């Protein structure tokens, strides 16, 4: 499955919330394995975002914090947008939403973020 990094970032946050719920064993395993697989990409994104903020920003009040001034904000935003468009290949076969069972409660926002992981 090919995904853009921006989709992986959204999936990472929402999938963690879904995996806090009781799920049937097979979909829980597949989703957990997927989450483990994307952690490296999410961490690499975070590191690059930090390096970019350090390069274009000024030290903030807290240690390791950088504030990007207005004159560099456009460059920072464009660089970040470009990074988020990078496609990555993740070994994953979408699962049926029905495999999650009838008792699972998922918010519309979480379901929207995760729609690439499921088939109808």
PDB file as gemmi writes it, atoms N, CA and C in Angstrom:
CRYST1    1.000    1.000    1.000  90.00  90.00  90.00 P 1                      
ATOM      1  N   UNK A   1       0.853  -1.171   0.000  1.00  0.00           N  
ATOM      2  CA  UNK A   1       0.000   0.000   0.000  1.00  0.00           C  
ATOM      3  C   UNK A   1       0.900   1.236   0.000  1.00  0.00           C  
ATOM      4  N   UNK A   2       0.659   2.140  -0.941  1.00  0.00           N  
ATOM      5  CA  UNK A   2       1.397   3.402  -0.994  1.00  0.00           C  
ATOM      6  C   UNK A   2       0.576   4.483  -0.313  1.00  0.00           C  
ATOM      7  N   UNK A   3       1.227   5.195   0.597  1.00  0.00           N  
ATOM      8  CA  UNK A   3       0.577   6.282   1.316  1.00  0.00           C  
ATOM      9  C   UNK A   3       1.484   7.489   1.342  1.00  0.00           C  
ATOM     10  N   UNK A   4       0.872   8.655   1.346  1.00  0.00           N  
ATOM     11  CA  UNK A   4       1.643   9.876   1.536  1.00  0.00           C  
ATOM     12  C   UNK A   4       1.933  10.024   3.020  1.00  0.00           C  
ATOM     13  N   UNK A   5       3.044  10.647   3.322  1.00  0.00           N  
ATOM     14  CA  UNK A   5       3.455  10.803   4.707  1.00  0.00           C  
ATOM     15  C   UNK A   5       2.397  11.545   5.525  1.00  0.00           C  
ATOM     16  N   UNK A   6       1.694  12.499   4.916  1.00  0.00           N  
ATOM     17  CA  UNK A   6       0.648  13.223   5.651  1.00  0.00           C  
ATOM     18  C   UNK A   6      -0.459  12.280   6.094  1.00  0.00           C  
ATOM     19  N   UNK A   7      -0.775  11.265   5.272  1.00  0.00           N  
ATOM     20  CA  UNK A   7      -1.788  10.282   5.645  1.00  0.00           C  
ATOM     21  C   UNK A   7      -1.288   9.379   6.767  1.00  0.00           C  
ATOM     22  N   UNK A   8      -0.016   9.030   6.704  1.00  0.00           N  
ATOM     23  CA  UNK A   8       0.581   8.186   7.741  1.00  0.00           C  
ATOM     24  C   UNK A   8       0.554   8.898   9.092  1.00  0.00           C  
ATOM     25  N   UNK A   9       0.820  10.199   9.095  1.00  0.00           N  
ATOM     26  CA  UNK A   9       0.800  10.986  10.337  1.00  0.00           C  
ATOM     27  C   UNK A   9      -0.613  10.977  10.934  1.00  0.00           C  
ATOM     28  N   UNK A  10      -1.614  11.202  10.106  1.00  0.00           N  
ATOM     29  CA  UNK A  10      -3.003  11.197  10.580  1.00  0.00           C  
ATOM     30  C   UNK A  10      -3.404   9.814  11.080  1.00  0.00           C  
ATOM     31  N   UNK A  11      -3.021   8.791  10.348  1.00  0.00           N  
ATOM     32  CA  UNK A  11      -3.344   7.420  10.733  1.00  0.00           C  
ATOM     33  C   UNK A  11      -2.688   7.067  12.060  1.00  0.00           C  
ATOM     34  N   UNK A  12      -1.448   7.473  12.250  1.00  0.00           N  
ATOM     35  CA  UNK A  12      -0.711   7.156  13.475  1.00  0.00           C  
ATOM     36  C   UNK A  12      -1.471   7.598  14.726  1.00  0.00           C  
ATOM     37  N   UNK A  13      -1.939   8.806  14.729  1.00  0.00           N  
ATOM     38  CA  UNK A  13      -2.642   9.343  15.903  1.00  0.00           C  
ATOM     39  C   UNK A  13      -3.980   8.649  16.126  1.00  0.00           C  
ATOM     40  N   UNK A  14      -4.728   8.464  15.063  1.00  0.00           N  
ATOM     41  CA  UNK A  14      -6.059   7.874  15.197  1.00  0.00           C  
ATOM     42  C   UNK A  14      -6.009   6.367  15.453  1.00  0.00           C  
ATOM     43  N   UNK A  15      -5.043   5.698  14.864  1.00  0.00           N  
ATOM     44  CA  UNK A  15      -4.944   4.251  15.053  1.00  0.00           C  
ATOM     45  C   UNK A  15      -4.586   3.916  16.497  1.00  0.00           C  
ATOM     46  N   UNK A  16      -3.760   4.730  17.102  1.00  0.00           N  
ATOM     47  CA  UNK A  16      -3.436   4.517  18.513  1.00  0.00           C  
ATOM     48  C   UNK A  16      -4.707   4.589  19.363  1.00  0.00           C  
ATOM     49  N   UNK A  17      -5.608   5.507  19.047  1.00  0.00           N  
ATOM     50  CA  UNK A  17      -6.870   5.624  19.774  1.00  0.00           C  
ATOM     51  C   UNK A  17      -7.748   4.397  19.540  1.00  0.00           C  
ATOM     52  N   UNK A  18      -7.792   3.904  18.312  1.00  0.00           N  
ATOM     53  CA  UNK A  18      -8.604   2.726  18.001  1.00  0.00           C  
ATOM     54  C   UNK A  18      -8.061   1.491  18.708  1.00  0.00           C  
ATOM     55  N   UNK A  19      -6.756   1.361  18.777  1.00  0.00           N  
ATOM     56  CA  UNK A  19      -6.167   0.169  19.390  1.00  0.00           C  
ATOM     57  C   UNK A  19      -6.313   0.151  20.909  1.00  0.00           C  
ATOM     58  N   UNK A  20      -6.780   1.251  21.494  1.00  0.00           N  
ATOM     59  CA  UNK A  20      -7.093   1.258  22.924  1.00  0.00           C  
ATOM     60  C   UNK A  20      -8.422   0.567  23.201  1.00  0.00           C  
ATOM     61  N   UNK A  21      -9.176   0.285  22.159  1.00  0.00           N  
ATOM     62  CA  UNK A  21     -10.482  -0.368  22.309  1.00  0.00           C  
ATOM     63  C   UNK A  21     -10.307  -1.886  22.183  1.00  0.00           C  
ATOM     64  N   UNK A  22     -11.276  -2.607  22.705  1.00  0.00           N  
ATOM     65  CA  UNK A  22     -11.273  -4.061  22.566  1.00  0.00           C  
ATOM     66  C   UNK A  22     -11.693  -4.406  21.140  1.00  0.00           C  
ATOM     67  N   UNK A  23     -10.814  -5.097  20.426  1.00  0.00           N  
ATOM     68  CA  UNK A  23     -11.084  -5.503  19.047  1.00  0.00           C  
ATOM     69  C   UNK A  23     -10.937  -7.012  18.930  1.00  0.00           C  
ATOM     70  N   UNK A  24     -11.590  -7.607  17.932  1.00  0.00           N  
ATOM     71  CA  UNK A  24     -11.335  -9.023  17.666  1.00  0.00           C  
ATOM     72  C   UNK A  24      -9.842  -9.234  17.369  1.00  0.00           C  
ATOM     73  N   UNK A  25      -9.359 -10.427  17.644  1.00  0.00           N  
ATOM     74  CA  UNK A  25      -7.926 -10.720  17.604  1.00  0.00           C  
ATOM     75  C   UNK A  25      -7.277 -10.442  16.242  1.00  0.00           C  
ATOM     76  N   UNK A  26      -7.844 -10.947  15.156  1.00  0.00           N  
ATOM     77  CA  UNK A  26      -7.192 -10.796  13.844  1.00  0.00           C  
ATOM     78  C   UNK A  26      -7.055  -9.335  13.417  1.00  0.00           C  
ATOM     79  N   UNK A  27      -8.139  -8.536  13.443  1.00  0.00           N  
ATOM     80  CA  UNK A  27      -7.952  -7.139  13.050  1.00  0.00           C  
ATOM     81  C   UNK A  27      -7.050  -6.384  14.024  1.00  0.00           C  
ATOM     82  N   UNK A  28      -7.112  -6.704  15.301  1.00  0.00           N  
ATOM     83  CA  UNK A  28      -6.241  -6.046  16.274  1.00  0.00           C  
ATOM     84  C   UNK A  28      -4.783  -6.332  15.940  1.00  0.00           C  
ATOM     85  N   UNK A  29      -4.484  -7.574  15.583  1.00  0.00           N  
ATOM     86  CA  UNK A  29      -3.115  -7.945  15.224  1.00  0.00           C  
ATOM     87  C   UNK A  29      -2.651  -7.203  13.976  1.00  0.00           C  
ATOM     88  N   UNK A  30      -3.485  -7.209  12.932  1.00  0.00           N  
ATOM     89  CA  UNK A  30      -3.111  -6.541  11.681  1.00  0.00           C  
ATOM     90  C   UNK A  30      -2.896  -5.039  11.882  1.00  0.00           C  
ATOM     91  N   UNK A  31      -3.790  -4.420  12.633  1.00  0.00           N  
ATOM     92  CA  UNK A  31      -3.683  -2.979  12.862  1.00  0.00           C  
ATOM     93  C   UNK A  31      -2.492  -2.648  13.752  1.00  0.00           C  
ATOM     94  N   UNK A  32      -2.243  -3.485  14.745  1.00  0.00           N  
ATOM     95  CA  UNK A  32      -1.085  -3.282  15.619  1.00  0.00           C  
ATOM     96  C   UNK A  32       0.219  -3.416  14.833  1.00  0.00           C  
ATOM     97  N   UNK A  33       0.270  -4.412  13.966  1.00  0.00           N  
ATOM     98  CA  UNK A  33       1.458  -4.616  13.127  1.00  0.00           C  
ATOM     99  C   UNK A  33       1.663  -3.423  12.188  1.00  0.00           C  
ATOM    100  N   UNK A  34       0.568  -2.918  11.626  1.00  0.00           N  
ATOM    101  CA  UNK A  34       0.652  -1.741  10.754  1.00  0.00           C  
ATOM    102  C   UNK A  34       1.200  -0.542  11.534  1.00  0.00           C  
ATOM    103  N   UNK A  35       0.669  -0.322  12.739  1.00  0.00           N  
ATOM    104  CA  UNK A  35       1.115   0.803  13.564  1.00  0.00           C  
ATOM    105  C   UNK A  35       2.598   0.697  13.879  1.00  0.00           C  
ATOM    106  N   UNK A  36       3.047  -0.496  14.207  1.00  0.00           N  
ATOM    107  CA  UNK A  36       4.474  -0.711  14.470  1.00  0.00           C  
ATOM    108  C   UNK A  36       5.302  -0.389  13.229  1.00  0.00           C  
ATOM    109  N   UNK A  37       4.794  -0.774  12.055  1.00  0.00           N  
ATOM    110  CA  UNK A  37       5.504  -0.538  10.803  1.00  0.00           C  
ATOM    111  C   UNK A  37       5.654   0.926  10.432  1.00  0.00           C  
ATOM    112  N   UNK A  38       4.688   1.757  10.815  1.00  0.00           N  
ATOM    113  CA  UNK A  38       4.769   3.170  10.428  1.00  0.00           C  
ATOM    114  C   UNK A  38       5.516   4.019  11.452  1.00  0.00           C  
ATOM    115  N   UNK A  39       5.804   3.474  12.619  1.00  0.00           N  
ATOM    116  CA  UNK A  39       6.472   4.251  13.669  1.00  0.00           C  
ATOM    117  C   UNK A  39       7.807   4.826  13.195  1.00  0.00           C  
ATOM    118  N   UNK A  40       8.551   4.071  12.412  1.00  0.00           N  
ATOM    119  CA  UNK A  40       9.846   4.547  11.903  1.00  0.00           C  
ATOM    120  C   UNK A  40       9.659   5.765  11.010  1.00  0.00           C  
ATOM    121  N   UNK A  41       8.635   5.721  10.147  1.00  0.00           N  
ATOM    122  CA  UNK A  41       8.361   6.841   9.252  1.00  0.00           C  
ATOM    123  C   UNK A  41       7.892   8.072  10.031  1.00  0.00           C  
ATOM    124  N   UNK A  42       7.052   7.852  11.021  1.00  0.00           N  
ATOM    125  CA  UNK A  42       6.551   8.959  11.843  1.00  0.00           C  
ATOM    126  C   UNK A  42       7.706   9.594  12.624  1.00  0.00           C  
ATOM    127  N   UNK A  43       8.588   8.759  13.156  1.00  0.00           N  
ATOM    128  CA  UNK A  43       9.736   9.274  13.904  1.00  0.00           C  
ATOM    129  C   UNK A  43      10.686  10.045  12.981  1.00  0.00           C  
ATOM    130  N   UNK A  44      10.922   9.524  11.779  1.00  0.00           N  
ATOM    131  CA  UNK A  44      11.798  10.209  10.819  1.00  0.00           C  
ATOM    132  C   UNK A  44      11.199  11.561  10.434  1.00  0.00           C  
ATOM    133  N   UNK A  45       9.873  11.607  10.243  1.00  0.00           N  
ATOM    134  CA  UNK A  45       9.206  12.869   9.929  1.00  0.00           C  
ATOM    135  C   UNK A  45       9.412  13.872  11.066  1.00  0.00           C  
ATOM    136  N   UNK A  46       9.204  13.412  12.277  1.00  0.00           N  
ATOM    137  CA  UNK A  46       9.342  14.281  13.443  1.00  0.00           C  
ATOM    138  C   UNK A  46      10.762  14.840  13.554  1.00  0.00           C  
ATOM    139  N   UNK A  47      11.741  13.996  13.300  1.00  0.00           N  
ATOM    140  CA  UNK A  47      13.136  14.441  13.340  1.00  0.00           C  
ATOM    141  C   UNK A  47      13.415  15.497  12.270  1.00  0.00           C  
ATOM    142  N   UNK A  48      12.920  15.265  11.060  1.00  0.00           N  
ATOM    143  CA  UNK A  48      13.138  16.226   9.979  1.00  0.00           C  
ATOM    144  C   UNK A  48      12.416  17.542  10.248  1.00  0.00           C  
ATOM    145  N   UNK A  49      11.230  17.457  10.824  1.00  0.00           N  
ATOM    146  CA  UNK A  49      10.482  18.656  11.185  1.00  0.00           C  
ATOM    147  C   UNK A  49      11.271  19.455  12.225  1.00  0.00           C  
ATOM    148  N   UNK A  50      11.845  18.760  13.199  1.00  0.00           N  
ATOM    149  CA  UNK A  50      12.660  19.422  14.217  1.00  0.00           C  
ATOM    150  C   UNK A  50      13.901  20.071  13.633  1.00  0.00           C  
ATOM    151  N   UNK A  51      14.569  19.380  12.723  1.00  0.00           N  
ATOM    152  CA  UNK A  51      15.766  19.938  12.076  1.00  0.00           C  
ATOM    153  C   UNK A  51      15.415  21.176  11.263  1.00  0.00           C  
ATOM    154  N   UNK A  52      14.282  21.125  10.589  1.00  0.00           N  
ATOM    155  CA  UNK A  52      13.840  22.267   9.795  1.00  0.00           C  
ATOM    156  C   UNK A  52      13.522  23.461  10.694  1.00  0.00           C  
ATOM    157  N   UNK A  53      12.852  23.194  11.816  1.00  0.00           N  
ATOM    158  CA  UNK A  53      12.543  24.266  12.765  1.00  0.00           C  
ATOM    159  C   UNK A  53      13.823  24.849  13.355  1.00  0.00           C  
ATOM    160  N   UNK A  54      14.785  24.001  13.606  1.00  0.00           N  
ATOM    161  CA  UNK A  54      16.068  24.473  14.141  1.00  0.00           C  
ATOM    162  C   UNK A  54      16.810  25.324  13.104  1.00  0.00           C  
ATOM    163  N   UNK A  55      16.759  24.895  11.848  1.00  0.00           N  
ATOM    164  CA  UNK A  55      17.441  25.609  10.760  1.00  0.00           C  
ATOM    165  C   UNK A  55      16.814  26.983  10.503  1.00  0.00           C  
ATOM    166  N   UNK A  56      15.490  27.048  10.483  1.00  0.00           N  
ATOM    167  CA  UNK A  56      14.806  28.283  10.103  1.00  0.00           C  
ATOM    168  C   UNK A  56      14.273  29.081  11.295  1.00  0.00           C  
ATOM    169  N   UNK A  57      14.349  28.485  12.483  1.00  0.00           N  
ATOM    170  CA  UNK A  57      13.777  29.136  13.649  1.00  0.00           C  
ATOM    171  C   UNK A  57      14.808  29.718  14.593  1.00  0.00           C  
ATOM    172  N   UNK A  58      14.294  30.260  15.669  1.00  0.00           N  
ATOM    173  CA  UNK A  58      15.114  30.818  16.734  1.00  0.00           C  
ATOM    174  C   UNK A  58      14.765  30.072  18.014  1.00  0.00           C  
ATOM    175  N   UNK A  59      15.739  29.891  18.903  1.00  0.00           N  
ATOM    176  CA  UNK A  59      15.456  29.149  20.137  1.00  0.00           C  
ATOM    177  C   UNK A  59      14.286  29.753  20.909  1.00  0.00           C  
ATOM    178  N   UNK A  60      13.415  28.851  21.401  1.00  0.00           N  
ATOM    179  CA  UNK A  60      12.270  29.267  22.206  1.00  0.00           C  
ATOM    180  C   UNK A  60      12.626  29.276  23.676  1.00  0.00           C  
ATOM    181  N   UNK A  61      11.610  29.408  24.506  1.00  0.00           N  
ATOM    182  CA  UNK A  61      11.821  29.472  25.942  1.00  0.00           C  
ATOM    183  C   UNK A  61      12.234  28.132  26.533  1.00  0.00           C  
ATOM    184  N   UNK A  62      11.720  27.040  25.985  1.00  0.00           N  
ATOM    185  CA  UNK A  62      12.034  25.714  26.498  1.00  0.00           C  
ATOM    186  C   UNK A  62      13.205  25.117  25.727  1.00  0.00           C  
ATOM    187  N   UNK A  63      13.953  24.251  26.395  1.00  0.00           N  
ATOM    188  CA  UNK A  63      15.094  23.593  25.788  1.00  0.00           C  
ATOM    189  C   UNK A  63      14.643  22.747  24.603  1.00  0.00           C  
ATOM    190  N   UNK A  64      15.274  22.893  23.458  1.00  0.00           N  
ATOM    191  CA  UNK A  64      14.941  22.132  22.267  1.00  0.00           C  
ATOM    192  C   UNK A  64      13.772  22.684  21.467  1.00  0.00           C  
ATOM    193  N   UNK A  65      13.194  23.774  21.925  1.00  0.00           N  
ATOM    194  CA  UNK A  65      12.065  24.398  21.234  1.00  0.00           C  
ATOM    195  C   UNK A  65      12.585  25.490  20.303  1.00  0.00           C  
ATOM    196  N   UNK A  66      11.993  25.560  19.121  1.00  0.00           N  
ATOM    197  CA  UNK A  66      12.352  26.596  18.167  1.00  0.00           C  
ATOM    198  C   UNK A  66      11.094  27.272  17.648  1.00  0.00           C  
ATOM    199  N   UNK A  67      11.160  28.590  17.523  1.00  0.00           N  
ATOM    200  CA  UNK A  67      10.065  29.388  17.000  1.00  0.00           C  
ATOM    201  C   UNK A  67      10.477  29.888  15.619  1.00  0.00           C  
ATOM    202  N   UNK A  68       9.645  29.589  14.619  1.00  0.00           N  
ATOM    203  CA  UNK A  68       9.947  30.024  13.257  1.00  0.00           C  
ATOM    204  C   UNK A  68       9.395  31.435  13.083  1.00  0.00           C  
ATOM    205  N   UNK A  69      10.284  32.417  12.819  1.00  0.00           N  
ATOM    206  CA  UNK A  69       9.818  33.792  12.645  1.00  0.00           C  
ATOM    207  C   UNK A  69       9.043  33.966  11.332  1.00  0.00           C  
ATOM    208  N   UNK A  70       8.251  35.034  11.274  1.00  0.00           N  
ATOM    209  CA  UNK A  70       7.412  35.296  10.100  1.00  0.00           C  
ATOM    210  C   UNK A  70       8.192  35.277   8.793  1.00  0.00           C  
ATOM    211  N   UNK A  71       9.401  35.845   8.801  1.00  0.00           N  
ATOM    212  CA  UNK A  71      10.166  35.931   7.552  1.00  0.00           C  
ATOM    213  C   UNK A  71      10.590  34.552   7.022  1.00  0.00           C  
ATOM    214  N   UNK A  72      10.577  33.523   7.871  1.00  0.00           N  
ATOM    215  CA  UNK A  72      10.947  32.171   7.436  1.00  0.00           C  
ATOM    216  C   UNK A  72       9.753  31.213   7.395  1.00  0.00           C  
ATOM    217  N   UNK A  73       8.591  31.707   7.769  1.00  0.00           N  
ATOM    218  CA  UNK A  73       7.419  30.840   7.892  1.00  0.00           C  
ATOM    219  C   UNK A  73       6.990  30.229   6.563  1.00  0.00           C  
ATOM    220  N   UNK A  74       7.039  30.999   5.498  1.00  0.00           N  
ATOM    221  CA  UNK A  74       6.635  30.476   4.193  1.00  0.00           C  
ATOM    222  C   UNK A  74       7.578  29.357   3.741  1.00  0.00           C  
ATOM    223  N   UNK A  75       8.876  29.564   3.906  1.00  0.00           N  
ATOM    224  CA  UNK A  75       9.839  28.528   3.532  1.00  0.00           C  
ATOM    225  C   UNK A  75       9.639  27.273   4.382  1.00  0.00           C  
ATOM    226  N   UNK A  76       9.436  27.467   5.677  1.00  0.00           N  
ATOM    227  CA  UNK A  76       9.204  26.343   6.585  1.00  0.00           C  
ATOM    228  C   UNK A  76       7.958  25.559   6.164  1.00  0.00           C  
ATOM    229  N   UNK A  77       6.888  26.272   5.903  1.00  0.00           N  
ATOM    230  CA  UNK A  77       5.625  25.643   5.509  1.00  0.00           C  
ATOM    231  C   UNK A  77       5.771  24.887   4.196  1.00  0.00           C  
ATOM    232  N   UNK A  78       6.437  25.501   3.207  1.00  0.00           N  
ATOM    233  CA  UNK A  78       6.621  24.845   1.911  1.00  0.00           C  
ATOM    234  C   UNK A  78       7.478  23.587   2.031  1.00  0.00           C  
ATOM    235  N   UNK A  79       8.542  23.655   2.823  1.00  0.00           N  
ATOM    236  CA  UNK A  79       9.405  22.487   3.031  1.00  0.00           C  
ATOM    237  C   UNK A  79       8.626  21.358   3.707  1.00  0.00           C  
ATOM    238  N   UNK A  80       7.835  21.726   4.704  1.00  0.00           N  
ATOM    239  CA  UNK A  80       7.046  20.745   5.435  1.00  0.00           C  
ATOM    240  C   UNK A  80       5.977  20.115   4.537  1.00  0.00           C  
ATOM    241  N   UNK A  81       5.319  20.930   3.723  1.00  0.00           N  
ATOM    242  CA  UNK A  81       4.317  20.412   2.790  1.00  0.00           C  
ATOM    243  C   UNK A  81       4.959  19.434   1.812  1.00  0.00           C  
ATOM    244  N   UNK A  82       6.128  19.780   1.319  1.00  0.00           N  
ATOM    245  CA  UNK A  82       6.844  18.892   0.396  1.00  0.00           C  
ATOM    246  C   UNK A  82       7.181  17.561   1.051  1.00  0.00           C  
ATOM    247  N   UNK A  83       7.611  17.614   2.292  1.00  0.00           N  
ATOM    248  CA  UNK A  83       7.936  16.397   3.027  1.00  0.00           C  
ATOM    249  C   UNK A  83       6.690  15.538   3.236  1.00  0.00           C  
ATOM    250  N   UNK A  84       5.581  16.175   3.519  1.00  0.00           N  
ATOM    251  CA  UNK A  84       4.350  15.433   3.780  1.00  0.00           C  
ATOM    252  C   UNK A  84       3.777  14.774   2.522  1.00  0.00           C  
ATOM    253  N   UNK A  85       4.220  15.192   1.357  1.00  0.00           N  
ATOM    254  CA  UNK A  85       3.751  14.601   0.103  1.00  0.00           C  
ATOM    255  C   UNK A  85       4.584  13.389  -0.315  1.00  0.00           C  
ATOM    256  N   UNK A  86       5.659  13.093   0.402  1.00  0.00           N  
ATOM    257  CA  UNK A  86       6.496  11.946   0.072  1.00  0.00           C  
ATOM    258  C   UNK A  86       5.663  10.671   0.216  1.00  0.00           C  
ATOM    259  N   UNK A  87       5.756   9.803  -0.794  1.00  0.00           N  
ATOM    260  CA  UNK A  87       5.027   8.536  -0.754  1.00  0.00           C  
ATOM    261  C   UNK A  87       5.905   7.454  -0.160  1.00  0.00           C  
ATOM    262  N   UNK A  88       5.317   6.652   0.697  1.00  0.00           N  
ATOM    263  CA  UNK A  88       6.024   5.512   1.263  1.00  0.00           C  
ATOM    264  C   UNK A  88       5.210   4.253   0.990  1.00  0.00           C  
ATOM    265  N   UNK A  89       5.907   3.153   0.840  1.00  0.00           N  
ATOM    266  CA  UNK A  89       5.266   1.880   0.561  1.00  0.00           C  
ATOM    267  C   UNK A  89       5.215   1.069   1.851  1.00  0.00           C  
ATOM    268  N   UNK A  90       4.010   0.708   2.252  1.00  0.00           N  
ATOM    269  CA  UNK A  90       3.819  -0.013   3.505  1.00  0.00           C  
ATOM    270  C   UNK A  90       3.123  -1.331   3.189  1.00  0.00           C  
ATOM    271  N   UNK A  91       3.709  -2.452   3.617  1.00  0.00           N  
ATOM    272  CA  UNK A  91       3.048  -3.735   3.360  1.00  0.00           C  
ATOM    273  C   UNK A  91       1.803  -3.894   4.246  1.00  0.00           C  
ATOM    274  N   UNK A  92       0.638  -3.747   3.637  1.00  0.00           N  
ATOM    275  CA  UNK A  92      -0.614  -3.843   4.383  1.00  0.00           C  
ATOM    276  C   UNK A  92      -1.749  -4.112   3.426  1.00  0.00           C  
ATOM    277  N   UNK A  93      -2.606  -5.033   3.783  1.00  0.00           N  
ATOM    278  CA  UNK A  93      -3.824  -5.313   3.024  1.00  0.00           C  
ATOM    279  C   UNK A  93      -5.001  -4.767   3.824  1.00  0.00           C  
ATOM    280  N   UNK A  94      -5.800  -3.872   3.252  1.00  0.00           N  
ATOM    281  CA  UNK A  94      -6.952  -3.337   3.982  1.00  0.00           C  
ATOM    282  C   UNK A  94      -7.859  -4.461   4.499  1.00  0.00           C  
ATOM    283  N   UNK A  95      -8.453  -4.233   5.653  1.00  0.00           N  
ATOM    284  CA  UNK A  95      -9.366  -5.208   6.233  1.00  0.00           C  
ATOM    285  C   UNK A  95     -10.786  -4.663   6.160  1.00  0.00           C  
ATOM    286  N   UNK A  96     -11.732  -5.562   6.243  1.00  0.00           N  
ATOM    287  CA  UNK A  96     -13.139  -5.164   6.192  1.00  0.00           C  
ATOM    288  C   UNK A  96     -13.516  -4.472   7.494  1.00  0.00           C  
ATOM    289  N   UNK A  97     -14.243  -3.393   7.376  1.00  0.00           N  
ATOM    290  CA  UNK A  97     -14.720  -2.678   8.570  1.00  0.00           C  
ATOM    291  C   UNK A  97     -15.614  -3.603   9.399  1.00  0.00           C  
ATOM    292  N   UNK A  98     -16.259  -4.563   8.736  1.00  0.00           N  
ATOM    293  CA  UNK A  98     -17.115  -5.519   9.436  1.00  0.00           C  
ATOM    294  C   UNK A  98     -16.319  -6.421  10.381  1.00  0.00           C  
ATOM    295  N   UNK A  99     -15.033  -6.611  10.091  1.00  0.00           N  
ATOM    296  CA  UNK A  99     -14.186  -7.456  10.945  1.00  0.00           C  
ATOM    297  C   UNK A  99     -13.975  -6.863  12.336  1.00  0.00           C  
ATOM    298  N   UNK A 100     -14.268  -5.584  12.489  1.00  0.00           N  
ATOM    299  CA  UNK A 100     -14.107  -4.952  13.801  1.00  0.00           C  
ATOM    300  C   UNK A 100     -15.253  -5.313  14.746  1.00  0.00           C  
ATOM    301  N   UNK A 101     -16.336  -5.826  14.192  1.00  0.00           N  
ATOM    302  CA  UNK A 101     -17.483  -6.211  15.007  1.00  0.00           C  
ATOM    303  C   UNK A 101     -18.494  -5.089  15.118  1.00  0.00           C  
ATOM    304  N   UNK A 102     -19.647  -5.432  15.657  1.00  0.00           N  
ATOM    305  CA  UNK A 102     -20.743  -4.469  15.761  1.00  0.00           C  
ATOM    306  C   UNK A 102     -20.677  -3.620  17.021  1.00  0.00           C  
ATOM    307  N   UNK A 103     -19.925  -4.053  18.006  1.00  0.00           N  
ATOM    308  CA  UNK A 103     -19.906  -3.370  19.299  1.00  0.00           C  
ATOM    309  C   UNK A 103     -18.901  -2.225  19.380  1.00  0.00           C  
ATOM    310  N   UNK A 104     -18.036  -2.095  18.405  1.00  0.00           N  
ATOM    311  CA  UNK A 104     -16.976  -1.073  18.457  1.00  0.00           C  
ATOM    312  C   UNK A 104     -17.552   0.312  18.170  1.00  0.00           C  
ATOM    313  N   UNK A 105     -17.162   1.268  18.955  1.00  0.00           N  
ATOM    314  CA  UNK A 105     -17.586   2.660  18.763  1.00  0.00           C  
ATOM    315  C   UNK A 105     -16.382   3.460  18.262  1.00  0.00           C  
ATOM    316  N   UNK A 106     -16.511   4.044  17.083  1.00  0.00           N  
ATOM    317  CA  UNK A 106     -15.431   4.827  16.480  1.00  0.00           C  
ATOM    318  C   UNK A 106     -15.979   6.200  16.143  1.00  0.00           C  
ATOM    319  N   UNK A 107     -15.274   7.237  16.544  1.00  0.00           N  
ATOM    320  CA  UNK A 107     -15.727   8.590  16.223  1.00  0.00           C  
ATOM    321  C   UNK A 107     -15.576   8.832  14.721  1.00  0.00           C  
ATOM    322  N   UNK A 108     -16.403   9.685  14.152  1.00  0.00           N  
ATOM    323  CA  UNK A 108     -16.290   9.997  12.718  1.00  0.00           C  
ATOM    324  C   UNK A 108     -14.905  10.526  12.336  1.00  0.00           C  
ATOM    325  N   UNK A 109     -14.281  11.314  13.196  1.00  0.00           N  
ATOM    326  CA  UNK A 109     -12.945  11.843  12.892  1.00  0.00           C  
ATOM    327  C   UNK A 109     -11.921  10.723  12.787  1.00  0.00           C  
ATOM    328  N   UNK A 110     -11.946   9.802  13.744  1.00  0.00           N  
ATOM    329  CA  UNK A 110     -11.012   8.675  13.721  1.00  0.00           C  
ATOM    330  C   UNK A 110     -11.266   7.813  12.491  1.00  0.00           C  
ATOM    331  N   UNK A 111     -12.523   7.529  12.210  1.00  0.00           N  
ATOM    332  CA  UNK A 111     -12.863   6.715  11.043  1.00  0.00           C  
ATOM    333  C   UNK A 111     -12.420   7.396   9.753  1.00  0.00           C  
ATOM    334  N   UNK A 112     -12.560   8.698   9.689  1.00  0.00           N  
ATOM    335  CA  UNK A 112     -12.116   9.439   8.507  1.00  0.00           C  
ATOM    336  C   UNK A 112     -10.599   9.316   8.321  1.00  0.00           C  
ATOM    337  N   UNK A 113      -9.855   9.436   9.416  1.00  0.00           N  
ATOM    338  CA  UNK A 113      -8.392   9.310   9.335  1.00  0.00           C  
ATOM    339  C   UNK A 113      -7.963   7.914   8.925  1.00  0.00           C  
ATOM    340  N   UNK A 114      -8.757   6.910   9.303  1.00  0.00           N  
ATOM    341  CA  UNK A 114      -8.381   5.518   9.079  1.00  0.00           C  
ATOM    342  C   UNK A 114      -9.026   4.878   7.851  1.00  0.00           C  
ATOM    343  N   UNK A 115      -9.792   5.633   7.082  1.00  0.00           N  
ATOM    344  CA  UNK A 115     -10.561   5.050   5.988  1.00  0.00           C  
ATOM    345  C   UNK A 115      -9.710   4.304   4.974  1.00  0.00           C  
ATOM    346  N   UNK A 116      -8.426   4.632   4.848  1.00  0.00           N  
ATOM    347  CA  UNK A 116      -7.552   3.940   3.896  1.00  0.00           C  
ATOM    348  C   UNK A 116      -7.210   2.525   4.346  1.00  0.00           C  
ATOM    349  N   UNK A 117      -7.452   2.231   5.625  1.00  0.00           N  
ATOM    350  CA  UNK A 117      -7.092   0.924   6.161  1.00  0.00           C  
ATOM    351  C   UNK A 117      -8.216  -0.103   6.057  1.00  0.00           C  
ATOM    352  N   UNK A 118      -9.408   0.358   5.669  1.00  0.00           N  
ATOM    353  CA  UNK A 118     -10.574  -0.510   5.680  1.00  0.00           C  
ATOM    354  C   UNK A 118     -11.258  -0.575   4.315  1.00  0.00           C  
ATOM    355  N   UNK A 119     -11.926  -1.707   4.096  1.00  0.00           N  
ATOM    356  CA  UNK A 119     -12.831  -1.829   2.955  1.00  0.00           C  
ATOM    357  C   UNK A 119     -14.242  -1.882   3.526  1.00  0.00           C  
ATOM    358  N   UNK A 120     -15.204  -1.558   2.700  1.00  0.00           N  
ATOM    359  CA  UNK A 120     -16.610  -1.530   3.165  1.00  0.00           C  
ATOM    360  C   UNK A 120     -17.163  -2.925   3.326  1.00  0.00           C  
TER     361      UNK A 120                                                      
END                                                                             
